Amino acid sequence: MKEHESKQSRGELAEFEQHLSGALRRVDPPSGFAERVIHRVVATPRTPSLFGLHFGWAGRRAVAMAAVALLVLAVWTAYGVHERREQARAARAESQFETAIAVTGRTLERVRLRLDGPGLLQRLSSASQGTVQK
Amino acid sequence: MSSEVPIDAAKFRRLVETHQRMVFSIALRITAEPATAEEVAQDTFLELFRSAEKLTSGEHILFWLRRVTVHRATDALRRRLRRPESAAEEWVSEKHDVAALPDDASGVDAMTAAKIHDLLAALPEPNRVAVVLRYQEDMTPEEIARLLNQPLATVKSHLQRGLQLLRRKAAVALREYIR
C-alpha cells in the first residue's frame, strides 16, 4: 500500500516537473534588445588606463614594475622611520636608567656615611640596653 | 596593441543574438520584473564585451554568462527588496509578465506558464535560482553547484525545498490545470 502511494507520489512529482519545464522555457527579450546592447557598447567609453593612456603589454609590465618599486620604497622608508623611533626610545630609556642609577648611588652613599658616622653604634647599644632594663 | 580591442563588433553582435534569450530569461525569472531583467541582461552583455578576451571557448562564455546573469539578477532583486515601494512594483510587473509569456507547443498554455512564473516569483531567492537553472536551463544539480560555487548538498536542498513550495502553491493556484 505504502509502495503504491510512493509510486503515485513520484509519478505526480515527475508530472509536475514536466509542467515546470514547459512553463519555464526561455522567453524572447523585448524587441530591439540586441540593438540597445550594441548602442550601449558603442556609447560607453572604454575605461581609461592610468592618466587616460592606454598601455600595451610592455607598458603594463613597466607600470606594474614601477608600482612594485614604489611599494618597496614605501616599505623601506616606513622601516627606516620605525628604526629611528626605536633608537631614540632606546637612547631615552638608557639615559633615564643612568639617572636612576646615579640617584640610587648617591642615596646609598649618604646612608653608608650615616652608618659609618660617630655615635651611631653607641646610640644603638644604649637603646638596646634601655629596652632590657625596662 | 591588438589586445586593446576586446572583441570585434560583428562577433559581439553574434554573441548577443545567440545568448540574449537565455540571459534575459534567467534575469526575468529571478527578478520577476521585465524592466529590471532587461537592465540586468544589458549590463551582463556590456560586461561580456569588456571581458570577452578572457573567455576561451563557447562553453566558457555560456558558463560565464549564466554565472554573471545570476549574480547581477540576485543583486538587483536584493536591492529592490530593500526599497519600501517594491511591493507596488511587483504588482505592476505581474501584469507585464502575463503578457510577456507566449503560448508554446510544450503542452503548457500561456496562462499556466504565467501563473507558474508568478508562483516562482514568490519563492525565496536561493530556491528560485536553483529551480530556474534546473528547469529553465536544464542544468544538473552538479552543474548548478559548480556555477553557483555552492556544495552539491546545498543545491539539492534548495531544489527540493523550491519544488515542495511550488507544488504546494500550485496545488491551490492551479487546481484546474495541474493535478
Contacts between the chains, C-beta under 8 A, distances in Angstrom:
chain1	res1	chain2	res2	distance
A	12	B	179	6.4
A	13	B	163	7.4
A	13	B	167	7.6
A	15	B	178	7.7
A	15	B	179	6.7
A	16	B	163	7.5
A	16	B	166	7.8
A	16	B	167	5.6
A	16	B	170	7.1
A	16	B	178	6.5
A	17	B	135	7.1
A	17	B	163	7.4
A	19	B	108	6.0
A	19	B	112	7.2
A	19	B	116	7.3
A	19	B	170	8.0
A	19	B	177	7.9
A	19	B	178	5.4
A	20	B	116	6.6
A	20	B	131	7.4
A	20	B	135	4.6
A	20	B	163	7.9
A	20	B	166	7.0
A	21	B	106	7.6
A	21	B	135	4.9
A	21	B	136	8.0
A	21	B	138	7.4
A	22	B	104	7.4
A	22	B	106	3.8
A	22	B	107	5.8
A	22	B	108	3.6
A	22	B	113	7.4
A	23	B	108	4.8
A	23	B	112	6.1
A	23	B	113	4.2
A	23	B	116	3.9
A	23	B	117	7.0
A	24	B	29	6.6
A	24	B	113	7.9
A	24	B	116	6.9
A	24	B	117	7.8
A	24	B	120	7.3
A	24	B	131	7.6
A	24	B	132	6.7
A	24	B	135	4.6
A	24	B	136	4.2
A	25	B	25	7.9
A	25	B	104	6.1
A	25	B	106	6.5
A	25	B	113	7.8
A	25	B	136	6.9
A	26	B	21	4.5
A	26	B	22	5.9
A	26	B	24	8.0
A	26	B	25	4.1
A	26	B	136	6.5
A	27	B	21	7.0
A	27	B	24	7.0
A	27	B	25	5.2
A	27	B	28	6.5
A	27	B	100	6.2
A	27	B	101	6.1
A	27	B	102	7.1
A	28	B	21	6.0
A	28	B	24	7.6
A	28	B	102	7.8
A	29	B	20	5.1
A	29	B	21	6.8
A	29	B	23	8.0
A	29	B	24	3.7
A	29	B	38	6.6
A	29	B	41	6.3
A	30	B	34	7.0
A	30	B	38	6.1
A	33	B	16	8.0
A	33	B	20	5.6
A	33	B	24	6.8
A	33	B	38	6.8
A	33	B	41	7.1
A	33	B	42	7.8
A	34	B	13	6.6
A	34	B	16	4.7
A	34	B	17	5.5
A	34	B	20	6.0
A	36	B	38	8.0
A	36	B	42	6.5
A	37	B	16	5.2
A	37	B	20	7.8
A	37	B	41	7.8
A	37	B	42	5.4
A	37	B	45	4.7
A	37	B	46	7.2
A	38	B	9	7.2
A	38	B	12	7.4
A	38	B	13	6.1
A	38	B	16	7.1
A	40	B	42	6.0
A	40	B	46	5.9
A	41	B	9	7.9
A	41	B	12	6.9
A	41	B	45	7.7
A	41	B	46	6.3
A	41	B	49	5.1
A	44	B	46	6.6
A	47	B	50	7.9
A	54	B	1	7.9
A	54	B	4	5.8
A	56	B	1	5.2
A	56	B	3	7.4
A	56	B	4	7.2
A	57	B	3	6.7
